[in-house]
């Protein structure tokens, strides 16, 4: 008896991550292209990895143009295969193709707006992504954003639970989480969006730290070091002053000089994403109404009315 997976013909390997290998594949009947994420099940582990269960359960509930579509789940004793829609490239490759010059501003606005639409939908469905970064944002040939990799995502509710702070790839991780905050909410994703926005504009990562402590120093060098008047809540977090977390006093840098190709609205929005105090960060819903997007609203409206 043929396995269900035999209806897909693997063509090329697209990438390999912590939890599995992704292949480009064709459907034997319709010649449609898919992405197969194969997760090998370890004999010593009982059942399916929690990250895979989480990704499957969340993606089955989240149906949106800006979220990668999960078509099918194939399960055998030795492996689990997730069948996704195939998307041509990711945002990291798109940024790299601009050779360090950043993307055109019209494209930046469109991609950022779509990312916010997807994240607003996720947040309204009580889900935190917790690993937003350019590699996890797929971009179709029509420049449609598809948020992918929900392996670290999880549902949240009220009251706020204690979550692990071992989330979000280092360069996109907010300072409060780096300092041990375990009661975060949607603000964790909004900081990551700010980092992605900055990277699209400049062509390079804004906070490329080498360790958790170095990451904090890199952030404070640009955003300013917390003190009694500025971002005081960060000084109350468990990792403040512990180990290598001794920070020299830095003044906030001028974003106009760091991002000369951003207008006043762009600077304002970027600063609202990258607030050190989590509760001061703009929400996805608020960001979508920001005047930075005024000149692309008509084209975006067409996309969401299809």
Buried (B, 14 or more C-beta within 10 A) or exposed (E): EEEEBEBBEEEEEBEEEEBBBBBBBBBEEEEEBBBBBBBEBEEEEEEBBEBBEBBBBBBEEBEBBBBBBBEBBBBEEEBBBBBBBBBEEBBBEBBBEEEEEBBEBEBBBBBBBBBBBBBBBBBEBBBBBBBBBBBBBBBEEEEBBBBBBBBBBBEBEEEEEEBEBEBBBBBBBBBBBBBBBBEBBBBBBBBBBBBBBBBBBBBEBBBEBEEBBBBBBBBBBBBBBBEEEBBEBBBEBEBBEEEEBEBEEBEBEEBEEBBEEBEEBBBBBBBBBBBBBBEEBBBBBBBBEBEBBEEBEEEBEEBEEE
